[in-house]
Structure formats: C-alpha cells, structure tokens
Amino acid sequence: GTLKERLGKLTGGIAKLTVVGSSHGEIREKKDRAEDAACAVRGAIKHGALPGGCWTFAKLVQCLHSDFKDEKSLNRDVVYEVLVPALEIPFHKLLLNCGFSDEEYVETYRDLWHRLDSDKPVIFDAMGQTFVEARDAGVMDSTPAVLEALRNSISIASLLGTLGGAIVFPRDIDL
C-alpha cells in the first residue's frame, strides 16, 4: 500500500475532516452531512450494505404486489393506499432532486421495476442518469440506514393510523 494507507493503519484509521463554508448555517449543514456520511460508512462496515438508489424499497413494493394481489387479502387497502406509496416516495424524491419531471419519474420507475428480477441488482444511477449494476457502480446504501428509514416510516404510519385526524400545512417550497 501507499505511505498514507500504512500511516492510517498505524493510527487506527482516524481521519481529520475540515469543513468550511460562507456562513454559520452552511457550515452546520455541511458538518451534519459529513457526520451522517461517516455514520453510514461505519454502519455499512459493521452491518453490511444494500444496493443503493432505493432498490430495496422498490423490491419491497414488488414483493407486496405479489403477496397482496388477491383482492380478499387482509389489510390489502392499507398496503396499497399507505405502504406502497410510502415506499415509492424516496425514489420519486431522488429523481426530483436530480431535476426529473413527474413523467420522467414514472418512466424511470417503470424501467426499474422491469429490472428488479435480474440476477444482479440493477439500480438507477441518478447522477449518471443510467441503469447500472449496484456493486460495480459503487452505489450502495448502509443496511442500518435503510432499516432505520423503514422503522421510522412504520412508526409514523402507525401513529397516523391511530389518530382520528391530523391538521397539516403545505410546506413553503419557495424559500
């Protein structure tokens, strides 16, 4: 290995990260993102990684469709009206953040859906705007991060399911 790799091994692999920005708020945001990234890497090293690009959520939707295709299935309405849309939203947000329109999202999600049964997990690389094999492209998600996202969404859905109603306000999109 290189001299830096050897030094890293000798020092226990500790890295120093310097975060700079033009304002206190920007620095704080960048520090939070860096901390989240470091936690995701630690989690992936300790507990493993899953294909990225929301592949796990899309695969869960596919499994739910096959498990609840019978119209007499218990909780079918909850699955199709709450759970499936909730699992599809992260991929939608990912593409919206990359500048995709709603029509492009639908087309891309349909393409992803058809690729879910391939031997290797094929995901949509939003940055490269192409379908790639997850491991080869290095687009992976930390397993603990995916599990925590699922736990949080189930917790929120359970809470909302027990309420008689909720008062919500639309977000200010124009900041």
C-alpha positions as semicolon CSV with decimal commas, in nm:
position;residue;x (nm);y (nm);z (nm)
1;G;0,000;0,000;0,000
2;T;0,088;0,362;-0,008
3;L;0,254;0,552;0,273
4;K;-0,079;0,718;0,364
5;E;-0,251;0,379;0,388
6;R;0,023;0,249;0,618
7;L;0,004;0,561;0,833
8;G;-0,374;0,521;0,850
9;K;-0,341;0,164;0,971
10;L;-0,085;0,264;1,233
11;T;-0,302;0,547;1,367
12;G;-0,617;0,336;1,379
13;G;-0,759;0,478;1,058
14;I;-0,856;0,812;1,208
15;A;-0,918;1,085;0,953
16;K;-0,944;1,458;1,006
17;L;-1,212;1,634;0,806
18;T;-1,211;2,011;0,769
19;V;-1,548;2,166;0,691
20;V;-1,564;2,521;0,557
21;G;-1,847;2,740;0,440
22;S;-1,950;3,100;0,386
23;S;-2,192;3,117;0,681
24;H;-2,251;2,950;1,017
25;G;-2,567;2,784;0,883
26;E;-2,385;2,644;0,578
27;I;-2,102;2,508;0,795
28;R;-2,352;2,345;1,032
29;E;-2,536;2,183;0,739
30;K;-2,211;2,051;0,590
31;K;-2,099;1,916;0,929
32;D;-2,432;1,735;0,969
33;R;-2,398;1,582;0,621
34;A;-2,039;1,476;0,691
35;E;-2,145;1,319;1,023
36;D;-2,434;1,135;0,851
37;A;-2,194;1,006;0,585
38;A;-1,944;0,888;0,847
39;C;-2,220;0,708;1,039
40;A;-2,342;0,543;0,718
41;V;-1,992;0,421;0,638
42;R;-1,946;0,286;0,993
43;G;-2,284;0,113;0,970
44;A;-2,203;-0,037;0,631
45;I;-1,867;-0,167;0,756
46;K;-2,024;-0,320;1,066
47;H;-2,360;-0,443;0,929
48;G;-2,322;-0,453;0,551
49;A;-2,461;-0,264;0,256
50;L;-2,758;-0,298;0,022
51;P;-2,794;-0,188;-0,339
52;G;-2,849;0,189;-0,343
53;G;-3,081;0,410;-0,544
54;C;-3,386;0,299;-0,342
55;W;-3,356;-0,056;-0,482
56;T;-3,458;-0,213;-0,150
57;F;-3,779;-0,010;-0,134
58;A;-3,866;-0,094;-0,496
59;K;-3,802;-0,464;-0,427
60;L;-4,031;-0,444;-0,120
61;V;-4,305;-0,289;-0,335
62;Q;-4,266;-0,573;-0,584
63;C;-4,297;-0,830;-0,301
64;L;-4,604;-0,655;-0,161
65;H;-4,770;-0,659;-0,503
66;S;-4,720;-1,034;-0,530
67;D;-4,824;-1,104;-0,167
68;F;-5,139;-0,889;-0,177
69;K;-5,261;-0,947;-0,534
70;D;-5,564;-1,139;-0,406
71;E;-5,844;-0,885;-0,360
72;K;-5,962;-1,064;-0,044
73;S;-5,624;-1,023;0,131
74;L;-5,641;-0,886;0,483
75;N;-5,507;-0,528;0,502
76;R;-5,487;-0,501;0,121
77;D;-5,624;-0,145;0,128
78;V;-5,365;-0,034;0,384
79;V;-5,084;-0,188;0,179
80;Y;-5,189;-0,024;-0,149
81;E;-5,306;0,311;-0,010
82;V;-5,039;0,371;0,255
83;L;-4,740;0,138;0,245
84;V;-4,674;0,112;-0,130
85;P;-4,689;0,490;-0,192
86;A;-4,468;0,550;0,113
87;L;-4,206;0,309;-0,022
88;E;-4,215;0,474;-0,365
89;I;-4,165;0,830;-0,239
90;P;-3,787;0,809;-0,170
91;F;-3,718;0,717;-0,534
92;H;-3,951;0,993;-0,651
93;K;-3,769;1,246;-0,428
94;L;-3,431;1,121;-0,551
95;L;-3,528;1,186;-0,912
96;L;-3,698;1,519;-0,836
97;N;-3,377;1,633;-0,663
98;C;-3,193;1,546;-0,985
99;G;-3,428;1,762;-1,191
100;F;-3,654;1,491;-1,332
101;S;-4,017;1,571;-1,413
102;D;-4,305;1,359;-1,282
103;E;-4,342;1,198;-1,625
104;E;-3,972;1,108;-1,635
105;Y;-4,005;0,964;-1,283
106;V;-4,292;0,736;-1,391
107;E;-4,099;0,614;-1,695
108;T;-3,778;0,555;-1,496
109;Y;-3,962;0,378;-1,213
110;R;-4,133;0,153;-1,468
111;D;-3,792;0,071;-1,620
112;L;-3,651;-0,003;-1,272
113;W;-3,950;-0,226;-1,195
114;H;-3,877;-0,442;-1,502
115;R;-3,512;-0,481;-1,396
116;L;-3,576;-0,592;-1,036
117;D;-3,571;-0,962;-1,123
118;S;-3,227;-0,962;-1,282
119;D;-2,954;-1,184;-1,133
120;K;-2,760;-0,882;-1,007
121;P;-2,931;-0,580;-0,850
122;V;-2,967;-0,321;-1,124
123;I;-3,034;0,029;-0,996
124;F;-3,082;0,372;-1,147
125;D;-2,773;0,588;-1,101
126;A;-2,940;0,928;-1,079
127;M;-2,612;1,116;-1,113
128;G;-2,512;0,929;-1,429
129;Q;-2,879;0,903;-1,539
130;T;-2,843;0,540;-1,641
131;F;-2,916;0,192;-1,511
132;V;-2,613;0,017;-1,364
133;E;-2,528;-0,288;-1,157
134;A;-2,518;-0,155;-0,800
135;R;-2,196;-0,314;-0,676
136;D;-1,997;-0,245;-0,994
137;A;-2,103;0,121;-0,988
138;G;-2,043;0,152;-0,613
139;V;-2,394;0,282;-0,547
140;M;-2,477;0,121;-0,214
141;D;-2,684;0,206;0,095
142;S;-2,587;0,127;0,451
143;T;-2,810;-0,155;0,581
144;P;-2,871;0,018;0,918
145;A;-2,972;0,339;0,738
146;V;-3,230;0,152;0,526
147;L;-3,363;-0,034;0,831
148;E;-3,393;0,288;1,031
149;A;-3,580;0,457;0,745
150;L;-3,823;0,165;0,735
151;R;-3,868;0,167;1,113
152;N;-3,934;0,542;1,116
153;S;-4,189;0,522;0,835
154;I;-4,372;0,232;1,001
155;S;-4,375;0,421;1,331
156;I;-4,517;0,733;1,167
157;A;-4,774;0,532;0,971
158;S;-4,881;0,355;1,292
159;L;-4,920;0,685;1,473
160;L;-5,120;0,838;1,190
161;G;-5,334;0,525;1,170
162;T;-5,440;0,564;1,533
163;L;-5,530;0,932;1,505
164;G;-5,881;1,043;1,426
165;G;-5,741;1,320;1,209
166;A;-5,441;1,542;1,153
167;I;-5,402;1,909;1,078
168;V;-5,125;1,973;0,827
169;F;-4,996;2,271;0,640
170;P;-4,830;2,264;0,299
171;R;-4,456;2,329;0,300
172;D;-4,316;2,653;0,171
173;I;-4,144;2,540;-0,146
174;D;-4,031;2,891;-0,244
175;L;-3,765;2,980;0,010
